[in-house]
């Protein structure tokens, strides 16, 4: 395509064709940026570059494609923060006007400062050997992480039949996630849901944030499988891993809490504690008792089942896997800000906001 470029001392450079294509603010049109992001969510930037060349005749190097995608991810974060990207549904759209929320932490591989320094030294040696000058941007380079993995936090909202799902993620701490809880609950009209409850693992930071940020929740339920993991661990210490007695004991304990509730389970554990008064077995039973006693209200499974509530946090755990699948590929390491940008794009994709977001980008162009 041939483009006519106009210039004047008063207006500077004007390219009407670029304005028509929506390229006044970005080098690439919204359509190209969407294709880059869609491809890069499911494969490496180099593979995405090759796919775009073969399917859309777009010649874009992997490094340039990465820049486009990460910048777009940061734009998504901005849209989420300023409220210009509405959710795809609200509580009124959910099955029986029931809205469930979950939160979890997930580890993401990051580039350490040591790795960054080693890369810089290698690149400097190659430039010196080839007689090239540095193309790095002016200014202090971005610092690497102080460890190879950092916990990112994920927040989900969904309805009982999983036909609606809304998810956001952050690289911030539990206080940042608490702010997200309040912000997203307001946008989804959580307070207007007829039934609304949280379902998560036993992490104290999750319980604290739900209690502080979303006091309108009817219940906070402990994931059944999370409790089962603690019971299984105790059975291994009591009777040996893989033994029939261990299997029988854990099934008896889990059947007890499932059918009769955690208070009955605590009564059963008390009898075992009287039998094992010292040693490792006493310690593991005491630990299990304290764990359950602290969460009696969260483990009233008979009542939850009677009310028709879910007791497993599978949807939240599933989103943890989906949002980090792209980040955890073989040998992948990320700057924290870039990892958060990629997760923001994945959140938009998983939350059914993809079409809305890109429509707004085309209108803005």
N, C-alpha and C positions, 0 to 999 in steps of 0.2 A: 504494500500500500504506500502510495506517495502522499506525503503530508505537506501542506503549505504552512510555513512558519512566518508570522508577522512580528515585527518589532518596532517599537517607538520609544523615544526617551521618556515620554510621559507614562506609557502603559507597560513597558518592558516587553517580554516575549508572550505572544498569544498564539495558540495552536487550536483553531476551531474544531478540527477533527478529534483531537484529544478531549476537548470539552464534550463533544457529542458522544464519545466512547466512555466518558466518566473517568478520565485519566488526569484530571487537573490536580488532584491531591495525592494520588498513588501512581506508581509506575505501571501498575497492572489494573485491568478492569475488574469489577466485582465478580464477573463470571470466571475469569482466570484465577482470581484469588480463591474463589469457592472450590474450583477444581483442584487447586494445589492443596488446600486444607483437607478436602475429602480424601484425596489419595494419601496424604501424609499421615492421616489418622490410623491407617492400617498397614503401612509398610515404611521402610526407611526412606530418607529423603532422596537418596540416589536411585532407589527402585521407583519411587514416585516420579522422579524426573524422567526416567526411561519410559514409564507408562504414559506420561503426558505427551512425550515425543511421538510414541507409536500410535496413540489413540486420538490425539487432538492436534498433532503437528505443532506443539508448543515446545520450543527449544529453550529450556531453562535449566541451568546447572544446578546440581544438588545443593550447593552452598547458597545460591540465590533463592531457591525454593524454600530452603530452611528459613531464611530471613523473612520471606513473605509470610510463611505459616506462623512463625513465632510472633511477628508483629501483629498478625491478625488475632492471635490468641490473647495478646495484651489488650487489643481493642475490645474483645469480648469481655474481659475482666472489667474494663472501664464501663461498658454498657450495663453489666450486671450491677456495678456499684451505683451508677447514677439512675438506675431504674428505667432506662430506655428499652430494655429487653424484657417484655412481660412473660410470665410463665405460660405454658401451653394449656393449663387448666387451673381451676380453683376447687375448693372443697365442695362447692355446689355441683360440680360435674362428676364427683366420685361416686362409686357404687354405694348406695345407702347413705350417702353423704358421710362416709367414714374415711378418715385420713390418718395414716400410720406414718410415723417418722422413725428414722434410725440414724445412728452415727457410729463411726469407727475410725481407727487410725491404720494407715498402710505405709510401708517403708518404700522409699523411692531411691534409686541409685544416683548419687551426685558426684561431680568431679571435685576431687580434693585439691587444695592449694598445692600440694606436692606434685600431683599429676599435672596441674596447669604449668608449674614451673618447668617440669621436665619437657612438656610439649614446646614451651617457648624456647628452651635451649636447643631442642632438636630442629625447630623451624629456623632459628637464627643460624645454626651451622649449615643447613641446606641453602639458605639465602647467600651466605658468604661463599659457599662452594660454587653456586650458580651465578654469582654476581648480581643478584636481584636486591632491590630495596624493599623495605618493610611496607606492607599495605595495611598494617594495623591502625585502627583509629587513634587520633591524638588523645592523650589523657591517660589516667591511671587505669591499668587493666582490671577487669572484674576479678574479685577475689574468689578463690575456690572454697569449697565446704571444709569444715574442720573434721569431717568424718565421711566415710564412703556411703552411708545411708542416713536419711532423715525421714522422720514420720510426717506425712501429710495427713490431713484430716478431711473426712468425707461425710456429707450430710445428705440424707435422702428423705423424700416424702412420696408415698404411694398409696393406692387404695387396695382393698382386699383382693380383688381379682387381677391386680397388677396391670390393668389396662392403662393406667396413668402413672407416670413416674417423673419426679423432678429431683435433680441431683446437682449439688455444688461441691466444690473442693477448695482447700486452701493449704498453703505451706506454712501458715501462721500457727500460733499455739491455741490452747483450748479457749482462751478469751476471745480470740479472733473468730473461732468457730461459734462461740456463743453469740457474737454479733450477727453472724450469718443465720443462725437459728431464728433470731428475732426478726431479721429482715425478710427472710424467705417465708416465714410463717405469716407475716403480715401480707405479703404479696399473694399467698395462696388462700388467704382468708381462713386460716386454721381455726380461729376462735368461733367461726360460724358453722363448723362441722358438727353434726349431731354426735358423732363418736370420734374421739381423737386420742391416740395413745402412742407412747414410744416403745420401741422394741430394740434392745441392744445387748451387748455383753456387759460384764460386771465392772468395767473401768469406772473408777470414782469420778474422773473428770467429766465423763459423759453424764452421769447421774447429776452431778453438781450443776452443769450447764442447763440441763433440762429443767431442773428444779428452779433455777434462777431466771432463765429466759422464757420458758414456756409453762408458767404455772397453771394455765388453763387445761393442760392435758388431764385426761381422766385417769390414766394409769401409766406406769413405767414398768414394762415386763422384762424379766431376764430371759435371754435366749435359752431355750430348753437344752440345746446341745452344749452350751457353755457350762451349764451346771453338770451335765452328764460327763464332760471331760474331767471335772474335779472328782466326781464319784469313781470314774474309771481309774484315775490315778491312785485313789485311796484303796481300791480293790487290789491293785497290783502290789501295794505294800503289805496288805493284810494277808493275801493268799498266794501271791506270786503271779507274775504276768503270764497270761495264756492258760492258766489252770481253769478247770471246770468250776471250782469253788469261787474263784474271782468273778467269773462270768455270772454265776448264779447270784452272788451277793450284789453286784452292781445292778442286775436286772430287778432284783427284789427291792433295792433302794429307789430306783427310778420309777418303778411301778407304784411304790408307796407315795412318792411326791406327786406323781401324775394323777393318781386316783384320789388321794386324801389330802394333799397339800404339804407344805414344808414343816408345819408344826408337828405333824405326825412323824415326818422324817427325823426331826430333831429328837423326838422321844425315842425312836429306834436307835439313833446314834448314841444316846445317853447310856443305853444298856451295854453297848459295845465298849464305851469308854470305861464303864465300871469293870468290865472284864479285862481290858488292857489298860492297866493303871500307869505303866511306865514304858519307856523305850520308844522306838521309832513308830510303832503301830499306834501308840497313844498320841504321839505328836501329829500324825497324819489325820487321825480321827478328830482330834481337837481343832485342827486347821479347817477341816471340812465343816465341822459344827459351827465354828465362828463365821465362816463364809456364808453359810445358809442363814444363820441367826441375824446377820446384818442385812439380809435381803428377803426377809419373810414376806413383806408386802409385794415384792417383785416376783415371788415364786408361788403365788396362790393359783396354780394351774387349774384345779377343778373349777374355780369360779370363772377364770378367764375363758375356759372352754365352754362353760355354760352360757357366757355372754357372746360366744362366737368369735372371740379374739384370736389372732394368730399368736403362736408361741415360739416361732422360729424366725431368726433374723436373716434368712437366706437372701432376700432381695437386696439388702444393704451389702452383704458380703459379695454378692454377685457384681454389684456396681464397683466395689473395690477392685475386683479383677478386671473389669472392662475398662475402667479409667486408667489403669496402670499397665495394661497389656502392651501398649505402644512404648511405654517408658522402660520396660524391663526386658527388652530384647537382648540377645547375646552381645556382650561387650559394651552395652550402652551406658553412658554416664552423662549427666545433665547439669547445667547451671540451675540453681533453684528457681530463678525467675522464668527460665525457659520451660522447665518442667511444669510449673504452675500454668503457664500459657497454654501448653499442650493439653493439660487436664481441663482447662476452661473450654477449649474447643470440643473435647470429648463430652463434657457435661452438656453442652448445647445440643450435641448430636443425640445423646441418650435421653434428654429431657423433651424431645419433640419440638425444640425451638429452632432447629436448623433452617427450615424454610422461612420462618418469620425473620430471623436475623439477617439472612442474605437478601431478603426482599427489602429490608430497611437499608442495607448497604447500597442496593441498586437505586433506591429512591434518593438517597443522599448524594449519590454520584450525579 
